[in-house]
Every structure is written in structure tokens, then in C-alpha cells.
């Protein structure tokens, strides 16, 4: 998904750089998912009080 677009824009020959970008992308996606879960949990807790 994201790595193909990165390669189209700016081809990377360095495997370490590509791996670091892939890991960064995964970390950002995970953080966004966790952030998106927070309001749902807060809403559920508020509902049951």
C-alpha cells in the first residue's frame, strides 16, 4: 500500500531506509488506531455510569 507510493515518488535503493519507513508507517498506523479507540471507550464508560 504505502510503500509502493513511496517507491513511485522516490525510488529507494537502500533496504534499511525502506525497512525503517515501513516500520514507521506501521507505528503511525497503530498509534492512529489506538487514538481512534479512545473516544469509543470513553463514550461506553460514560453511558454506563
Biopython code that builds the backbone (N, CA, C, O; Angstrom):
import numpy as np
from Bio.PDB.StructureBuilder import StructureBuilder

atoms = [
    (1, "UNK", "N", (0.842, -1.194, 0.000)),
    (1, "UNK", "CA", (0.000, 0.000, 0.000)),
    (1, "UNK", "C", (0.876, 1.243, 0.000)),
    (1, "UNK", "O", (1.183, 1.776, -1.067)),
    (2, "UNK", "N", (1.282, 1.713, 1.163)),
    (2, "UNK", "CA", (2.050, 2.949, 1.253)),
    (2, "UNK", "C", (3.429, 2.858, 0.650)),
    (2, "UNK", "O", (3.915, 3.829, 0.070)),
    (3, "UNK", "N", (4.085, 1.688, 0.777)),
    (3, "UNK", "CA", (5.455, 1.595, 0.274)),
    (3, "UNK", "C", (5.516, 1.693, -1.237)),
    (3, "UNK", "O", (6.505, 2.189, -1.777)),
    (4, "UNK", "N", (4.488, 1.236, -1.933)),
    (4, "UNK", "CA", (4.506, 1.344, -3.396)),
    (4, "UNK", "C", (4.483, 2.815, -3.802)),
    (4, "UNK", "O", (5.224, 3.224, -4.696)),
    (5, "UNK", "N", (3.649, 3.599, -3.159)),
    (5, "UNK", "CA", (3.598, 5.026, -3.482)),
    (5, "UNK", "C", (4.928, 5.705, -3.182)),
    (5, "UNK", "O", (5.384, 6.548, -3.955)),
    (6, "UNK", "N", (5.551, 5.342, -2.064)),
    (6, "UNK", "CA", (6.860, 5.918, -1.748)),
    (6, "UNK", "C", (7.858, 5.595, -2.849)),
    (6, "UNK", "O", (8.622, 6.463, -3.273)),
    (7, "UNK", "N", (7.853, 4.355, -3.312)),
    (7, "UNK", "CA", (8.791, 3.954, -4.355)),
    (7, "UNK", "C", (8.505, 4.676, -5.661)),
    (7, "UNK", "O", (9.435, 5.020, -6.390)),
    (8, "UNK", "N", (7.240, 4.912, -5.969)),
    (8, "UNK", "CA", (6.900, 5.624, -7.201)),
    (8, "UNK", "C", (7.405, 7.059, -7.154)),
    (8, "UNK", "O", (7.883, 7.585, -8.159)),
    (9, "UNK", "N", (7.300, 7.687, -6.002)),
    (9, "UNK", "CA", (7.707, 9.086, -5.886)),
    (9, "UNK", "C", (9.220, 9.239, -5.855)),
    (9, "UNK", "O", (9.784, 10.140, -6.476)),
    (10, "UNK", "N", (9.864, 8.343, -5.121)),
    (10, "UNK", "CA", (11.310, 8.486, -4.925)),
    (10, "UNK", "C", (11.903, 7.098, -4.707)),
    (10, "UNK", "O", (11.932, 6.614, -3.575)),
    (11, "UNK", "N", (12.372, 6.457, -5.762)),
    (11, "UNK", "CA", (12.880, 5.087, -5.624)),
    (11, "UNK", "C", (13.982, 4.993, -4.568)),
    (11, "UNK", "O", (14.896, 5.817, -4.533)),
    (12, "UNK", "N", (13.881, 3.990, -3.719)),
    (12, "UNK", "CA", (14.860, 3.794, -2.652)),
    (12, "UNK", "C", (15.659, 2.531, -2.938)),
    (12, "UNK", "O", (15.091, 1.447, -3.075)),
    (13, "UNK", "N", (16.971, 2.672, -3.026)),
    (13, "UNK", "CA", (17.823, 1.508, -3.240)),
    (13, "UNK", "C", (18.291, 0.924, -1.917)),
    (13, "UNK", "O", (18.724, -0.227, -1.862)),
    (14, "UNK", "N", (18.207, 1.706, -0.864)),
    (14, "UNK", "CA", (18.711, 1.287, 0.438)),
    (14, "UNK", "C", (17.627, 0.509, 1.180)),
    (14, "UNK", "O", (16.609, 1.077, 1.577)),
    (15, "UNK", "N", (17.848, -0.784, 1.363)),
    (15, "UNK", "CA", (16.848, -1.624, 2.029)),
    (15, "UNK", "C", (16.610, -1.197, 3.466)),
    (15, "UNK", "O", (15.485, -1.290, 3.957)),
    (16, "UNK", "N", (17.650, -0.729, 4.151)),
    (16, "UNK", "CA", (17.476, -0.289, 5.537)),
    (16, "UNK", "C", (16.555, 0.918, 5.614)),
    (16, "UNK", "O", (15.733, 1.024, 6.525)),
    (17, "UNK", "N", (16.693, 1.826, 4.656)),
    (17, "UNK", "CA", (15.825, 3.004, 4.641)),
    (17, "UNK", "C", (14.384, 2.585, 4.401)),
    (17, "UNK", "O", (13.478, 3.059, 5.086)),
    (18, "UNK", "N", (14.167, 1.705, 3.441)),
    (18, "UNK", "CA", (12.812, 1.231, 3.146)),
    (18, "UNK", "C", (12.216, 0.525, 4.357)),
    (18, "UNK", "O", (11.048, 0.726, 4.687)),
    (19, "UNK", "N", (13.019, -0.299, 5.017)),
    (19, "UNK", "CA", (12.530, -1.018, 6.192)),
    (19, "UNK", "C", (12.173, -0.040, 7.309)),
    (19, "UNK", "O", (11.161, -0.212, 7.988)),
    (20, "UNK", "N", (12.997, 0.978, 7.496)),
    (20, "UNK", "CA", (12.720, 1.976, 8.532)),
    (20, "UNK", "C", (11.431, 2.724, 8.221)),
    (20, "UNK", "O", (10.633, 2.986, 9.121)),
    (21, "UNK", "N", (11.220, 3.071, 6.952)),
    (21, "UNK", "CA", (9.990, 3.765, 6.575)),
    (21, "UNK", "C", (8.777, 2.859, 6.781)),
    (21, "UNK", "O", (7.734, 3.313, 7.252)),
    (22, "UNK", "N", (8.910, 1.586, 6.430)),
    (22, "UNK", "CA", (7.803, 0.652, 6.631)),
    (22, "UNK", "C", (7.473, 0.520, 8.112)),
    (22, "UNK", "O", (6.302, 0.512, 8.492)),
    (23, "UNK", "N", (8.508, 0.415, 8.953)),
    (23, "UNK", "CA", (8.284, 0.314, 10.397)),
    (23, "UNK", "C", (7.642, 1.583, 10.943)),
    (23, "UNK", "O", (6.763, 1.522, 11.803)),
    (24, "UNK", "N", (8.080, 2.724, 10.444)),
    (24, "UNK", "CA", (7.498, 3.991, 10.878)),
    (24, "UNK", "C", (6.027, 4.055, 10.487)),
    (24, "UNK", "O", (5.183, 4.470, 11.281)),
    (25, "UNK", "N", (5.724, 3.642, 9.254)),
    (25, "UNK", "CA", (4.338, 3.642, 8.795)),
    (25, "UNK", "C", (3.482, 2.744, 9.680)),
    (25, "UNK", "O", (2.373, 3.123, 10.057)),
    (26, "UNK", "N", (3.984, 1.562, 10.012)),
    (26, "UNK", "CA", (3.235, 0.649, 10.878)),
    (26, "UNK", "C", (3.005, 1.271, 12.250)),
    (26, "UNK", "O", (1.916, 1.156, 12.811)),
    (27, "UNK", "N", (4.024, 1.927, 12.788)),
    (27, "UNK", "CA", (3.901, 2.543, 14.108)),
    (27, "UNK", "C", (2.870, 3.666, 14.091)),
    (27, "UNK", "O", (2.078, 3.808, 15.023)),
    (28, "UNK", "N", (2.886, 4.458, 13.029)),
    (28, "UNK", "CA", (1.922, 5.562, 12.916)),
    (28, "UNK", "C", (0.508, 5.005, 12.783)),
    (28, "UNK", "O", (-0.415, 5.496, 13.432)),
    (29, "UNK", "N", (0.334, 3.987, 11.948)),
    (29, "UNK", "CA", (-0.997, 3.397, 11.782)),
    (29, "UNK", "C", (-1.502, 2.814, 13.095)),
    (29, "UNK", "O", (-2.679, 2.960, 13.426)),
    (30, "UNK", "N", (-0.625, 2.156, 13.845)),
    (30, "UNK", "CA", (-1.015, 1.578, 15.134)),
    (30, "UNK", "C", (-1.422, 2.683, 16.108)),
    (30, "UNK", "O", (-2.420, 2.556, 16.817)),
    (31, "UNK", "N", (-0.649, 3.763, 16.138)),
    (31, "UNK", "CA", (-0.961, 4.881, 17.033)),
    (31, "UNK", "C", (-2.300, 5.509, 16.660)),
    (31, "UNK", "O", (-3.085, 5.869, 17.537)),
    (32, "UNK", "N", (-2.559, 5.640, 15.364)),
    (32, "UNK", "CA", (-3.835, 6.211, 14.924)),
    (32, "UNK", "C", (-4.997, 5.306, 15.318)),
    (32, "UNK", "O", (-6.040, 5.792, 15.756)),
    (33, "UNK", "N", (-4.824, 4.001, 15.166)),
    (33, "UNK", "CA", (-5.883, 3.073, 15.564)),
    (33, "UNK", "C", (-6.156, 3.183, 17.056)),
    (33, "UNK", "O", (-7.313, 3.208, 17.478)),
    (34, "UNK", "N", (-5.092, 3.248, 17.860)),
    (34, "UNK", "CA", (-5.265, 3.366, 19.308)),
    (34, "UNK", "C", (-5.951, 4.682, 19.654)),
    (34, "UNK", "O", (-6.802, 4.724, 20.543)),
    (35, "UNK", "N", (-5.592, 5.747, 18.963)),
    (35, "UNK", "CA", (-6.205, 7.050, 19.209)),
    (35, "UNK", "C", (-7.686, 7.019, 18.843)),
    (35, "UNK", "O", (-8.509, 7.626, 19.528)),
    (36, "UNK", "N", (-8.026, 6.315, 17.769)),
    (36, "UNK", "CA", (-9.421, 6.210, 17.344)),
    (36, "UNK", "C", (-10.248, 5.386, 18.320)),
    (36, "UNK", "O", (-11.462, 5.569, 18.401)),
    (37, "UNK", "N", (-9.614, 4.482, 19.063)),
    (37, "UNK", "CA", (-10.331, 3.656, 20.030)),
    (37, "UNK", "C", (-10.659, 4.431, 21.304)),
    (37, "UNK", "O", (-11.642, 4.115, 21.974)),
    (38, "UNK", "N", (-9.870, 5.426, 21.648)),
    (38, "UNK", "CA", (-10.052, 6.140, 22.915)),
    (38, "UNK", "C", (-11.451, 6.749, 23.065)),
    (38, "UNK", "O", (-12.108, 6.505, 24.077)),
    (39, "UNK", "N", (-11.925, 7.530, 22.090)),
    (39, "UNK", "CA", (-13.257, 8.136, 22.270)),
    (39, "UNK", "C", (-14.347, 7.086, 22.421)),
    (39, "UNK", "O", (-15.297, 7.294, 23.176)),
    (40, "UNK", "N", (-14.232, 5.959, 21.717)),
    (40, "UNK", "CA", (-15.238, 4.905, 21.831)),
    (40, "UNK", "C", (-15.276, 4.368, 23.252)),
    (40, "UNK", "O", (-16.354, 4.179, 23.816)),
    (41, "UNK", "N", (-14.103, 4.118, 23.840)),
    (41, "UNK", "CA", (-14.050, 3.597, 25.200)),
    (41, "UNK", "C", (-14.622, 4.614, 26.182)),
    (41, "UNK", "O", (-15.372, 4.246, 27.086)),
    (42, "UNK", "N", (-14.279, 5.885, 26.015)),
    (42, "UNK", "CA", (-14.785, 6.924, 26.913)),
    (42, "UNK", "C", (-16.305, 7.029, 26.801)),
    (42, "UNK", "O", (-16.993, 7.177, 27.810)),
    (43, "UNK", "N", (-16.828, 6.954, 25.580)),
    (43, "UNK", "CA", (-18.275, 7.026, 25.391)),
    (43, "UNK", "C", (-18.970, 5.846, 26.052)),
    (43, "UNK", "O", (-20.023, 6.015, 26.668)),
    (44, "UNK", "N", (-18.398, 4.663, 25.933)),
    (44, "UNK", "CA", (-19.002, 3.486, 26.553)),
    (44, "UNK", "C", (-18.994, 3.608, 28.069)),
    (44, "UNK", "O", (-19.978, 3.251, 28.717)),
    (45, "UNK", "N", (-17.909, 4.104, 28.646)),
    (45, "UNK", "CA", (-17.834, 4.263, 30.095)),
    (45, "UNK", "C", (-18.857, 5.292, 30.570)),
    (45, "UNK", "O", (-19.504, 5.088, 31.597)),
    (46, "UNK", "N", (-19.007, 6.375, 29.848)),
    (46, "UNK", "CA", (-19.948, 7.423, 30.240)),
    (46, "UNK", "C", (-21.384, 6.901, 30.189)),
    (46, "UNK", "O", (-22.212, 7.278, 31.018)),
    (47, "UNK", "N", (-21.674, 6.049, 29.234)),
    (47, "UNK", "CA", (-23.017, 5.518, 29.070)),
    (47, "UNK", "C", (-23.443, 4.668, 30.256)),
    (47, "UNK", "O", (-24.619, 4.659, 30.619)),
    (48, "UNK", "N", (-22.507, 3.957, 30.862)),
    (48, "UNK", "CA", (-22.865, 3.007, 31.908)),
    (48, "UNK", "C", (-22.765, 3.594, 33.303)),
    (48, "UNK", "O", (-22.914, 2.864, 34.284)),
    (49, "UNK", "N", (-22.519, 4.883, 33.420)),
    (49, "UNK", "CA", (-22.420, 5.482, 34.760)),
    (49, "UNK", "C", (-23.780, 5.870, 35.274)),
    (49, "UNK", "O", (-23.895, 6.389, 36.385)),
]
sb = StructureBuilder()
sb.init_structure("model")
sb.init_model(0)
sb.init_chain("A")
sb.init_seg("    ")
for serial, (resi, resn, name, xyz) in enumerate(atoms, 1):
    if name == "N":
        sb.init_residue(resn, " ", resi, " ")
    sb.init_atom(name, np.array(xyz, "f"), 0.0, 1.0, " ", f" {name:<3s}", serial, name[0])
structure = sb.get_structure()
